[in-house]
Amino acid sequence: MRGGAKVAVVGAVFAVFTAGVSYGAYSFLTDGKDGHDGASGPGSTSERSGPPDTEEIQQTAEEFLAAWARGDAEAAADLTNNAAEAQPALAGYGSTAHIGEVKLTPGRPAGAKVPFTVRAVVAYQGNSKPLAYSSSLTVVRGLTTGRPLVDWQPGVLHPELRKGESLRTGTAAEPQITAVDRKGRELTEEKYPSLGPVLDELRKRYGDKAGGKPGVELVIEGGQADAPDRTLLTLVKGEPGELPTTLDADVQAAAEKAVMRYDKSSVVAIEPSTGHVRAVANNRDGRWNAAFLGKQAPGSTMKIATAAMLIERGVVNADSIGQCKPNATYYGTPFHNLNNMNIKGKSFAWSFAKSCNTAFIKLINEVDDDAALAKEAREVFGIGLEWKTGIPSVDGSVPEETQGDAAAQYIGQGTIQMNALNMASITATAKTGTFKQPIIVPLDLDGRKRATAARSLPDSVTRQLRSMMRLTATSGTAADAMARVEGNKGAKTGSAEVDGNTTSNSWFTAYADDLAAAAVVDSGGHGSDAAGPLVAEVLNAD
């Protein structure tokens, strides 16, 4: 062991860990050593195997935190299982992030995991501010050395850090913004949590155009290409510039409340007459804007575009007798209906309202063009046209397929990739007959050009689509979810099967008057069960 004074501290740490009581800062644990002595403690266990025991976990955590607190990045990194990544990150904590006076206090361990709190001071060019947060570390057995080591992850340094990211303190890359909705009401992450990643992107793209001045901040930078910095602490507040958006604070509030019903849910609302995004909300891990960036099969909600293509090509109309049989096959690929649905003598509109799969599959031979849906999606609904919404977004994908893969696309399965933004836009286009590329900030902010579709739907097709969607909302699979939605309304449900998941993703899209919305709940089951109530709540906010 080390000198007598150090032994007393280690003993105190052991008592603290076993009692679960936090103790004083590690910053005073300096005895001139380098935080690791190869002849004792964690360094003397090269012959051992299996998970670290309680004593090893306690001593490894204590030595790592002590070295970190006194700024000895080399010693701290040597106590991890990835010194090559840990050392520059730990060194940058002081030299790049300008964090000092570090005090680290452990909590009660849970197995090999040791939680701890951080109290420090960020100081830059005469400005300083206290910093406090909680993190954790996990002690594992080294695969080659047998030593107990801290399992190095960026989140040890700060819980919001991800692989490839780092901490930096300095003048902000862009001025702060005050984002306002269409009525001039301020939009903040504190009030509308889902807008966090949206506001980050708006600041990155338009901060220098909104007329503000940058401040001094501690930020997380790096990571994915072109990702915006994320502010952790503001030392000197800049002068934010006002940035107008198309969002509506009331609809956004409803969307925020709606997604809290289910984990892994997303919703988007669009004004069909303008294409203006009125709300975007997610309940997801991290700050991923899945509502704009997701890529998933949309299930039967895609039948909106399929029905438009079939009617436009003269294959069927809303009043035609539907061919809803329990099963259908196309080029050897079998398709079936939920609960072996079999509808006799009813219209195609009724098959649409009841979400009959085979009524669509049985018409593909009459289309005589396996790529017809891909063309309709692009030429009428604007899918795949490189949308310029104002923030990063994925504009959907309907690849040209053949045979069974093409048939699967008719019912929103196979290689189709959509997100809530795309399906809300498809619904808005069905409502008006003309694609209006969604935007979240005015086009004149940066002079970007809006994507335009090759053509609008014929009026007769638009009228039939609206009548079919209204039937779905009043008497079909969407009736329960849409029962309390007033006005001129229409809807479509969807359940998308995902490989490896026992429960399908829940999709729902609808409009009421001049607002369209779409939602997805991963593993939510039937469209009307999970996603439906989310959309209805958003539509009722307008």
TIMAR-484952 format. One line per 10 residues: their letters; for each residue z, y, x of C-alpha. Coordinates in nm, 4 decimals. Layout:
BEGIN
a) Z Y X ~ ... $
***
This chain:
BEGIN
mrggakvavv) 0.0000 0.0000 0.0000 ~ 0.0022 0.3663 0.0990 ~ 0.2840 0.6037 0.1879 ~ 0.6105 0.6071 -0.0062 ~ 0.5256 0.9241 -0.2020 ~ 0.2011 0.7701 -0.3250 ~ 0.3737 0.4487 -0.4291 ~ 0.6050 0.6502 -0.6511 ~ 0.3070 0.8101 -0.8237 ~ 0.1346 0.4757 -0.8798 $
gavfavftag) 0.4561 0.3410 -1.0264 ~ 0.4709 0.6366 -1.2605 ~ 0.1122 0.5779 -1.3634 ~ 0.1908 0.2152 -1.4453 ~ 0.4829 0.3228 -1.6616 ~ 0.2690 0.5823 -1.8351 ~ -0.0117 0.3361 -1.9084 ~ 0.2196 0.0741 -2.0490 ~ 0.4093 0.3284 -2.2575 ~ 0.0922 0.5074 -2.3701 $
vsygaysflt) 0.2300 0.8532 -2.2825 ~ 0.0114 1.1052 -2.1029 ~ 0.1356 1.2553 -1.7804 ~ 0.0647 1.5431 -1.5490 ~ -0.2582 1.6422 -1.3865 ~ -0.4234 1.4343 -1.1176 ~ -0.5015 1.7484 -0.9239 ~ -0.1653 1.7212 -0.7431 ~ -0.2252 1.3657 -0.6210 ~ -0.3472 1.4599 -0.2741 $
dgkdghdgas) -0.2083 1.2795 0.0278 ~ -0.4924 1.3230 0.2726 ~ -0.6430 0.9864 0.1907 ~ -0.9972 0.9358 0.0677 ~ -0.9138 0.7699 -0.2636 ~ -1.0010 0.4186 -0.1428 ~ -0.8354 0.2076 0.1226 ~ -1.0319 -0.1081 0.1903 ~ -0.7191 -0.2941 0.3000 ~ -0.5273 -0.2685 -0.0252 $
gpgstsersg) -0.5434 -0.2187 -0.4007 ~ -0.8869 -0.2381 -0.5629 ~ -1.0513 -0.2792 -0.2243 ~ -0.8619 -0.5972 -0.1377 ~ -0.9888 -0.8156 -0.4225 ~ -1.3225 -0.9341 -0.2897 ~ -1.2158 -1.2972 -0.3429 ~ -1.1297 -1.2439 -0.7091 ~ -1.3455 -1.3143 -1.0122 ~ -1.3280 -1.2732 -1.3856 $
ppdteeiqqt) -1.2335 -0.9575 -1.5757 ~ -0.9984 -0.7136 -1.3968 ~ -0.6323 -0.7561 -1.4850 ~ -0.4037 -0.4805 -1.6142 ~ -0.2808 -0.3758 -1.2703 ~ -0.6338 -0.3552 -1.1302 ~ -0.7510 -0.1485 -1.4258 ~ -0.4602 0.0925 -1.3891 ~ -0.4908 0.1384 -1.0132 ~ -0.8721 0.1697 -1.0132 $
aeeflaawar) -0.8626 0.4306 -1.2882 ~ -0.5861 0.6234 -1.1105 ~ -0.7671 0.6310 -0.7769 ~ -1.1021 0.7258 -0.9337 ~ -0.9547 1.0106 -1.1381 ~ -0.7526 1.1347 -0.8423 ~ -1.0598 1.1495 -0.6159 ~ -1.2646 1.3221 -0.8859 ~ -0.9945 1.5806 -0.9519 ~ -0.9652 1.6841 -0.5878 $
gdaeaaadlt) -1.3432 1.7111 -0.5555 ~ -1.3958 1.4069 -0.3327 ~ -1.7237 1.2863 -0.4811 ~ -1.7837 1.0255 -0.2091 ~ -1.4466 0.8579 -0.2591 ~ -1.4752 0.8651 -0.6373 ~ -1.8304 0.7273 -0.6287 ~ -1.7177 0.4443 -0.3971 ~ -1.4878 0.3315 -0.6766 ~ -1.7834 0.2845 -0.9166 $
nnaaeaqpal) -2.0445 0.0141 -0.9526 ~ -2.3270 0.2646 -0.8987 ~ -2.2324 0.5008 -0.6180 ~ -2.5939 0.6164 -0.5726 ~ -2.5948 0.7774 -0.9194 ~ -2.2276 0.8633 -0.9410 ~ -2.1957 1.0637 -0.6173 ~ -2.4529 1.3394 -0.6892 ~ -2.3256 1.3696 -1.0457 ~ -1.9637 1.4054 -0.9320 $
agygstahig) -2.0621 1.6457 -0.6538 ~ -2.2629 1.8568 -0.8969 ~ -1.9599 1.8826 -1.1235 ~ -1.8252 2.1404 -0.8817 ~ -2.1299 2.2738 -0.6993 ~ -2.3788 2.3055 -0.9875 ~ -2.1614 2.3113 -1.2988 ~ -1.9028 2.5284 -1.1174 ~ -1.6108 2.3408 -1.2729 ~ -1.2826 2.3639 -1.0827 $
evkltpgrpa) -0.9043 2.3401 -1.1212 ~ -0.9660 1.9953 -1.2675 ~ -0.6709 1.8196 -1.4309 ~ -0.7242 1.4667 -1.5640 ~ -0.4713 1.2926 -1.7865 ~ -0.5125 0.9263 -1.8894 ~ -0.4189 0.7853 -2.2268 ~ -0.3244 0.4345 -2.3334 ~ -0.5790 0.1760 -2.2116 ~ -0.7559 -0.0465 -2.4640 $
gakvpftvra) -0.8386 -0.3536 -2.2609 ~ -1.0547 -0.2419 -1.9695 ~ -1.1272 0.0965 -2.1291 ~ -0.9128 0.3925 -2.0194 ~ -0.9378 0.7157 -2.2205 ~ -0.8540 1.0441 -2.0497 ~ -0.8527 1.4161 -2.1159 ~ -1.0050 1.6850 -1.8967 ~ -0.8722 2.0362 -1.8527 ~ -1.0538 2.2598 -1.6086 $
vvayqgnskp) -1.1930 2.6071 -1.5477 ~ -1.5624 2.7003 -1.5359 ~ -1.6175 2.9985 -1.3053 ~ -1.9480 3.1708 -1.2255 ~ -2.0122 3.5101 -1.0629 ~ -1.6774 3.6578 -1.1574 ~ -1.6701 3.5125 -1.5087 ~ -1.4480 3.2200 -1.6018 ~ -1.3413 3.0234 -1.9052 ~ -1.1219 2.7185 -1.9668 $
laysssltvv) -1.2887 2.3874 -2.0466 ~ -1.1247 2.0955 -2.2286 ~ -1.2637 1.7666 -2.3573 ~ -1.1916 1.3921 -2.3797 ~ -1.3802 1.1052 -2.2222 ~ -1.3209 0.7460 -2.1117 ~ -1.4023 0.4990 -1.8376 ~ -1.4260 0.1206 -1.8245 ~ -1.3188 -0.0925 -1.5283 ~ -1.5333 -0.3976 -1.4507 $
rglttgrplv) -1.5484 -0.6581 -1.1752 ~ -1.8083 -0.5804 -0.9098 ~ -2.0831 -0.8424 -0.9212 ~ -2.1212 -0.8768 -0.5445 ~ -1.7909 -0.7462 -0.4052 ~ -1.5432 -0.8824 -0.6575 ~ -1.3699 -0.5426 -0.6530 ~ -1.2508 -0.3751 -0.9729 ~ -1.4824 -0.0766 -1.0194 ~ -1.5453 0.1966 -1.2718 $
dwqpgvlhpe) -1.8570 0.1104 -1.4726 ~ -2.0558 0.4245 -1.4013 ~ -2.2178 0.5927 -1.6991 ~ -2.3065 0.9647 -1.7270 ~ -2.0700 0.9812 -2.0252 ~ -1.7730 0.9272 -1.7932 ~ -1.8310 1.2775 -1.6572 ~ -1.8797 1.4266 -2.0035 ~ -1.9190 1.2318 -2.3298 ~ -2.2371 1.4183 -2.4271 $
lrkgeslrtg) -2.4199 1.3387 -2.1033 ~ -2.6970 1.0801 -2.1218 ~ -2.8988 0.9096 -1.8494 ~ -3.1088 1.1557 -1.6509 ~ -2.9094 1.4601 -1.7646 ~ -2.6823 1.6869 -1.5619 ~ -2.4423 1.9790 -1.6004 ~ -2.5314 2.3313 -1.4907 ~ -2.3637 2.6704 -1.5198 ~ -2.5695 2.9871 -1.4855 $
taaepqitav) -2.7848 3.2343 -1.6704 ~ -2.9270 3.0664 -1.9799 ~ -3.2917 2.9640 -1.9636 ~ -3.3543 3.1298 -2.2999 ~ -3.1662 3.3935 -2.5001 ~ -2.9581 3.2753 -2.7917 ~ -3.1002 3.3091 -3.1405 ~ -2.9629 3.3857 -3.4829 ~ -3.1739 3.1668 -3.7088 ~ -3.1957 3.2838 -4.0687 $
drkgreltee) -3.3318 3.1164 -4.3792 ~ -3.6074 3.2524 -4.6007 ~ -3.3583 3.4858 -4.7699 ~ -3.2060 3.6154 -4.4464 ~ -2.8949 3.3967 -4.4532 ~ -2.7681 3.2808 -4.1140 ~ -2.8074 2.9131 -4.0262 ~ -2.5518 2.7710 -3.7820 ~ -2.4796 2.4219 -3.6543 ~ -2.1166 2.4628 -3.7581 $
kypslgpvld) -2.2157 2.5054 -4.1235 ~ -2.5245 2.2816 -4.1179 ~ -2.4610 2.0085 -3.8550 ~ -2.8049 1.8470 -3.8898 ~ -2.9667 2.1668 -3.7700 ~ -2.8132 2.1309 -3.4223 ~ -3.1209 1.9743 -3.2551 ~ -3.3509 2.1940 -3.4654 ~ -3.1764 2.5124 -3.3497 ~ -3.1854 2.3859 -2.9896 $
elrkrygdka) -3.5628 2.3491 -3.0117 ~ -3.6089 2.6831 -3.1879 ~ -3.4102 2.8577 -2.9154 ~ -3.6129 2.6906 -2.6419 ~ -3.9457 2.7783 -2.8017 ~ -3.8773 3.1185 -2.9518 ~ -3.5682 3.2598 -2.7801 ~ -3.7797 3.4898 -2.5646 ~ -3.9818 3.6008 -2.8691 ~ -3.6835 3.6874 -3.0894 $
ggkpgvelvi) -3.5760 3.9898 -2.8814 ~ -3.2440 3.8643 -2.7439 ~ -3.0892 3.8683 -2.3968 ~ -2.9606 3.5530 -2.2208 ~ -2.5924 3.4984 -2.1444 ~ -2.4071 3.2776 -1.8934 ~ -2.3505 2.9201 -2.0112 ~ -2.2455 2.5702 -1.9104 ~ -2.5295 2.3499 -2.0331 ~ -2.6580 1.9959 -2.0302 $
eggqadapdr) -3.0100 1.9913 -1.8902 ~ -3.2737 1.7352 -1.7999 ~ -3.3219 1.4068 -1.9811 ~ -3.6389 1.3645 -2.1824 ~ -3.9385 1.5765 -2.0890 ~ -3.9324 1.9230 -2.2451 ~ -3.5928 1.8594 -2.4070 ~ -3.4012 2.1849 -2.4656 ~ -3.0770 2.2611 -2.2827 ~ -2.7619 2.1946 -2.4840 $
tlltlvkgep) -2.4855 2.4540 -2.4529 ~ -2.1326 2.3215 -2.3944 ~ -1.9545 2.6480 -2.3151 ~ -2.0498 3.0160 -2.3198 ~ -1.8912 3.2236 -2.0416 ~ -2.0745 3.5462 -2.1198 ~ -2.2347 3.5821 -2.4589 ~ -2.5867 3.7171 -2.4562 ~ -2.7484 3.9206 -2.7284 ~ -2.9080 3.6819 -2.9788 $
gelpttldad) -3.2362 3.7712 -3.1396 ~ -3.3006 3.7068 -3.5071 ~ -3.5432 3.4246 -3.5789 ~ -3.6865 3.3742 -3.9296 ~ -3.7360 3.0199 -4.0597 ~ -3.8783 2.8688 -4.3778 ~ -3.5527 2.6843 -4.4508 ~ -3.3457 2.7484 -4.7618 ~ -2.9688 2.7518 -4.7100 ~ -2.8962 2.6084 -5.0568 $
vqaaaekavm) -3.1400 2.3195 -5.0203 ~ -3.0198 2.2597 -4.6629 ~ -2.6586 2.2413 -4.7814 ~ -2.7559 1.9822 -5.0430 ~ -2.9461 1.7821 -4.7809 ~ -2.6473 1.7869 -4.5437 ~ -2.4218 1.6575 -4.8199 ~ -2.6725 1.3945 -4.9301 ~ -2.7203 1.2246 -4.5912 ~ -2.3447 1.1848 -4.5501 $
rydkssvvai) -2.3621 0.9109 -4.8121 ~ -2.5254 0.6673 -4.5696 ~ -2.5365 0.6126 -4.1957 ~ -2.8826 0.6188 -4.0408 ~ -3.0329 0.8330 -4.3145 ~ -3.2805 1.1223 -4.3033 ~ -3.4256 1.3607 -4.5613 ~ -3.6828 1.6416 -4.5621 ~ -3.7739 1.8884 -4.8375 ~ -4.1041 2.0800 -4.8516 $
epstghvrav) -4.2433 2.3425 -5.0878 ~ -4.5807 2.1958 -5.2003 ~ -4.7450 2.5304 -5.2748 ~ -4.6913 2.6571 -4.9184 ~ -4.6003 2.3620 -4.6955 ~ -4.2813 2.5446 -4.5960 ~ -4.0002 2.3125 -4.4886 ~ -3.6949 2.3944 -4.6996 ~ -3.4506 2.1434 -4.5507 ~ -3.4171 1.8783 -4.2811 $
annrdgrwna) -3.1076 1.6616 -4.2410 ~ -3.0045 1.3461 -4.0568 ~ -2.6986 1.1252 -4.0355 ~ -2.7741 0.9537 -3.7055 ~ -2.6142 0.8846 -3.3706 ~ -2.6622 1.1605 -3.1158 ~ -2.8852 1.4599 -3.1800 ~ -3.2071 1.2768 -3.2661 ~ -3.4074 1.4483 -3.5396 ~ -3.5359 1.1255 -3.6921 $
aflgkqapgs) -3.6538 1.3119 -4.0017 ~ -3.9273 1.4728 -3.7875 ~ -3.9596 1.2260 -3.5002 ~ -3.9072 0.8846 -3.6597 ~ -4.1774 0.6167 -3.6672 ~ -4.1255 0.3531 -3.9351 ~ -4.3240 0.1637 -4.1958 ~ -4.2707 0.3551 -4.5237 ~ -4.3054 0.0616 -4.7640 ~ -4.4366 0.1218 -5.1131 $
tmkiataaml) -4.4081 0.5003 -5.0921 ~ -4.7418 0.4707 -4.9098 ~ -4.8968 0.3491 -5.2364 ~ -4.9346 0.7170 -5.3248 ~ -5.2082 0.7496 -5.0613 ~ -5.3472 0.4021 -5.1385 ~ -5.3761 0.4839 -5.5098 ~ -5.5497 0.8127 -5.4280 ~ -5.8040 0.6276 -5.2134 ~ -5.8676 0.3587 -5.4783 $
iergvvnads) -5.9126 0.6131 -5.7572 ~ -6.1253 0.8464 -5.5444 ~ -6.3583 0.5587 -5.4541 ~ -6.3952 0.4604 -5.8175 ~ -6.2368 0.1173 -5.7722 ~ -5.9712 0.1801 -6.0351 ~ -5.8172 0.4527 -6.2468 ~ -5.4720 0.5046 -6.3886 ~ -5.5639 0.3477 -6.7248 ~ -5.7434 0.0412 -6.5847 $
igqckpnaty) -5.5811 -0.2952 -6.6501 ~ -5.3751 -0.3866 -6.3439 ~ -5.4059 -0.7215 -6.1635 ~ -5.0354 -0.7785 -6.1041 ~ -4.9943 -1.1476 -6.0224 ~ -4.6938 -1.2997 -5.8401 ~ -4.8981 -1.3706 -5.5240 ~ -5.2177 -1.2653 -5.3504 ~ -5.3952 -1.3568 -5.0256 ~ -5.6363 -1.1619 -4.8084 $
ygtpfhnlnn) -5.8041 -1.3309 -4.5104 ~ -5.5277 -1.5913 -4.5027 ~ -5.2422 -1.3407 -4.5119 ~ -5.0134 -1.4045 -4.8110 ~ -4.8490 -1.1270 -5.0115 ~ -4.5980 -1.1530 -5.2940 ~ -4.4095 -0.9391 -5.5413 ~ -4.0365 -0.8914 -5.5567 ~ -3.8866 -1.1551 -5.7848 ~ -4.2366 -1.2967 -5.8432 $
mnikgksfaw) -4.3259 -1.0042 -6.0706 ~ -4.6114 -1.0848 -6.3061 ~ -4.7394 -0.8063 -6.5333 ~ -4.9952 -0.8990 -6.7963 ~ -5.2156 -0.6612 -6.9911 ~ -5.0607 -0.3420 -6.8551 ~ -5.2311 -0.0494 -6.6821 ~ -5.2710 0.0083 -6.3117 ~ -5.0382 0.3062 -6.3606 ~ -4.7694 0.0651 -6.4840 $
sfakscntaf) -4.8201 -0.1599 -6.1781 ~ -4.7761 0.1534 -5.9640 ~ -4.4617 0.2523 -6.1537 ~ -4.3141 -0.0971 -6.1143 ~ -4.4255 -0.1151 -5.7482 ~ -4.6387 -0.4262 -5.7851 ~ -4.7790 -0.5210 -5.4451 ~ -5.0509 -0.7613 -5.5548 ~ -5.2111 -0.5083 -5.7905 ~ -5.3082 -0.3168 -5.4747 $
iklinevddd) -5.3910 -0.6148 -5.2515 ~ -5.6302 -0.7610 -5.5105 ~ -5.8454 -0.4456 -5.5018 ~ -5.9167 -0.4439 -5.1280 ~ -6.2295 -0.6595 -5.1657 ~ -6.3777 -0.4050 -5.4046 ~ -6.3227 -0.1231 -5.1547 ~ -6.5427 -0.3037 -4.8984 ~ -6.4059 -0.0931 -4.6121 ~ -6.0896 -0.2084 -4.4375 $
aalakearev) -6.0545 0.1349 -4.2743 ~ -6.0645 0.3205 -4.6070 ~ -5.6915 0.3924 -4.6205 ~ -5.6834 0.5210 -4.2624 ~ -5.9673 0.7597 -4.3478 ~ -5.7991 0.8777 -4.6686 ~ -5.4712 0.9373 -4.4893 ~ -5.6380 1.1551 -4.2285 ~ -5.9080 1.3310 -4.4306 ~ -5.6991 1.4120 -4.7390 $
fgiglewktg) -5.3301 1.3866 -4.6457 ~ -5.3543 1.5273 -4.2912 ~ -5.1925 1.2283 -4.1220 ~ -5.2557 1.2194 -3.7461 ~ -5.3898 1.5762 -3.7192 ~ -5.1461 1.7011 -3.4520 ~ -4.9223 1.9101 -3.6730 ~ -4.7737 2.2249 -3.5250 ~ -4.4603 2.2624 -3.7338 ~ -4.2800 2.4909 -3.4883 $
ipsvdgsvpe) -4.0626 2.2165 -3.3359 ~ -4.1497 1.8689 -3.2038 ~ -4.2667 1.6405 -3.4825 ~ -4.4586 1.3169 -3.5291 ~ -4.7429 1.3555 -3.7762 ~ -4.7702 0.9917 -3.8856 ~ -5.0124 0.7157 -3.7984 ~ -5.2412 0.4899 -4.0032 ~ -5.4542 0.3005 -3.7495 ~ -5.7859 0.1536 -3.8596 $
etqgdaaaqy) -5.7186 -0.2175 -3.9093 ~ -5.9049 -0.5183 -4.0469 ~ -5.8337 -0.8196 -4.2653 ~ -5.4639 -0.9006 -4.3239 ~ -5.3403 -0.6044 -4.1213 ~ -5.5489 -0.3678 -4.3341 ~ -5.4132 -0.5256 -4.6533 ~ -5.0536 -0.4827 -4.5328 ~ -5.1185 -0.1114 -4.4930 ~ -5.2033 -0.0835 -4.8635 $
igqgtiqmna) -4.8366 -0.1452 -4.9425 ~ -4.6945 0.0572 -4.6532 ~ -4.6299 -0.2312 -4.4135 ~ -4.7939 -0.3460 -4.0918 ~ -4.8945 -0.0855 -3.8359 ~ -4.8347 0.2270 -4.0460 ~ -4.5790 0.4644 -3.8919 ~ -4.4195 0.7456 -4.0941 ~ -4.1032 0.9550 -4.1179 ~ -3.9373 1.1574 -4.3921 $
lnmasitata) -4.1403 1.4673 -4.3001 ~ -4.4691 1.2780 -4.3354 ~ -4.3799 1.1231 -4.6707 ~ -4.2536 1.4537 -4.8107 ~ -4.5877 1.6051 -4.7084 ~ -4.7871 1.3214 -4.8675 ~ -4.5914 1.3781 -5.1888 ~ -4.6510 1.7540 -5.1714 ~ -5.0233 1.6891 -5.1281 ~ -5.0258 1.4540 -5.4271 $
ktgtfkqpii) -4.8566 1.7273 -5.6323 ~ -5.1087 2.0021 -5.5486 ~ -5.4157 1.8047 -5.4399 ~ -5.4432 1.9948 -5.1101 ~ -5.2731 1.9241 -4.7762 ~ -5.0730 2.2158 -4.6389 ~ -4.9388 2.1278 -4.2961 ~ -4.5589 2.1651 -4.2959 ~ -4.4094 2.4518 -4.0943 ~ -4.0498 2.5458 -4.0201 $
vpldldgrkr) -4.1112 2.8893 -3.8634 ~ -4.3830 3.1461 -3.9408 ~ -4.7173 3.0854 -3.7717 ~ -4.7412 3.4404 -3.6404 ~ -4.4389 3.3927 -3.4132 ~ -4.6599 3.2246 -3.1557 ~ -5.0079 3.2328 -3.3069 ~ -5.0296 2.8590 -3.3466 ~ -5.3031 2.7146 -3.5684 ~ -5.2168 2.5046 -3.8700 $
ataarslpds) -5.3837 2.1644 -3.9047 ~ -5.6206 2.1399 -4.1998 ~ -5.7495 1.8288 -4.3770 ~ -6.1198 1.7654 -4.4239 ~ -6.1041 1.7870 -4.8020 ~ -5.8805 1.8196 -5.1072 ~ -5.8436 1.5543 -5.3742 ~ -6.0706 1.5933 -5.6765 ~ -5.8819 1.7434 -5.9699 ~ -5.9198 1.4262 -6.1735 $
vtrqlrsmmr) -5.7596 1.2176 -5.8976 ~ -5.4719 1.4639 -5.8572 ~ -5.4048 1.4560 -6.2315 ~ -5.3977 1.0756 -6.2341 ~ -5.1657 1.0621 -5.9315 ~ -4.9243 1.3032 -6.0960 ~ -4.9260 1.1057 -6.4202 ~ -4.8555 0.7805 -6.2330 ~ -4.5728 0.9388 -6.0341 ~ -4.4262 1.0869 -6.3512 $
ltatsgtaad) -4.4334 0.7442 -6.5152 ~ -4.2507 0.6048 -6.2115 ~ -3.9881 0.8787 -6.2353 ~ -3.9300 0.8348 -6.6094 ~ -3.9876 0.4648 -6.6789 ~ -4.0487 0.2877 -6.3465 ~ -3.8496 0.1937 -6.0396 ~ -3.7436 0.5563 -5.9778 ~ -3.6113 0.6221 -6.3286 ~ -3.2412 0.5740 -6.2549 $
amarvegnkg) -3.2430 0.7957 -5.9467 ~ -3.4492 1.0681 -6.1166 ~ -3.2681 1.0644 -6.4518 ~ -3.0803 1.3893 -6.3841 ~ -3.3676 1.5713 -6.2167 ~ -3.5191 1.8290 -6.4500 ~ -3.8613 1.9907 -6.4581 ~ -4.2110 1.8659 -6.3859 ~ -4.1301 1.5600 -6.1799 ~ -4.2796 1.2520 -6.0180 $
aktgsaevdg) -4.1591 0.9878 -5.7726 ~ -4.2292 0.6685 -5.5782 ~ -3.9891 0.4110 -5.4393 ~ -4.0300 0.1973 -5.1292 ~ -3.8620 -0.0890 -4.9463 ~ -3.9940 -0.1557 -4.5980 ~ -3.9346 -0.4892 -4.4314 ~ -3.8430 -0.4605 -4.0641 ~ -3.8608 -0.7513 -3.8198 ~ -3.5153 -0.8792 -3.7334 $
nttsnswfta) -3.3379 -0.7018 -4.0216 ~ -3.2073 -0.8992 -4.3170 ~ -3.2051 -0.5887 -4.5369 ~ -3.5114 -0.3684 -4.5837 ~ -3.5217 0.0055 -4.5171 ~ -3.4811 0.2159 -4.8302 ~ -3.7500 0.4815 -4.8910 ~ -3.7872 0.7294 -5.1749 ~ -4.0094 1.0304 -5.2260 ~ -4.0392 1.2655 -5.5217 $
yaddlaaaav) -4.1161 1.6163 -5.6425 ~ -3.9727 1.8444 -5.9081 ~ -4.1597 2.1650 -5.9854 ~ -4.2341 2.3314 -5.6481 ~ -4.0138 2.1148 -5.4251 ~ -4.0974 1.7755 -5.2746 ~ -3.8539 1.5597 -5.0789 ~ -3.8510 1.2240 -4.9026 ~ -3.5665 1.0182 -4.7595 ~ -3.5179 0.6987 -4.5630 $
vdsgghgsda) -3.1996 0.4976 -4.5180 ~ -3.2232 0.2273 -4.2527 ~ -3.1203 -0.1120 -4.3966 ~ -3.0486 0.0595 -4.7281 ~ -3.2267 -0.1977 -4.9452 ~ -3.4307 -0.0978 -5.2491 ~ -3.5673 0.2563 -5.2544 ~ -3.3846 0.3578 -5.5694 ~ -3.0507 0.2246 -5.4452 ~ -2.9911 0.4357 -5.1345 $
agplvaevln) -3.2703 0.6830 -5.0584 ~ -3.3276 0.7716 -5.4252 ~ -2.9933 0.9455 -5.4890 ~ -3.0383 1.1452 -5.1658 ~ -3.3731 1.2833 -5.2795 ~ -3.2450 1.3567 -5.6303 ~ -2.9517 1.5551 -5.4911 ~ -3.1857 1.7669 -5.2782 ~ -3.4309 1.8301 -5.5638 ~ -3.1459 1.9432 -5.7889 $
ad) -3.0472 2.2112 -5.5359 ~ -3.3609 2.4187 -5.5875 $
***
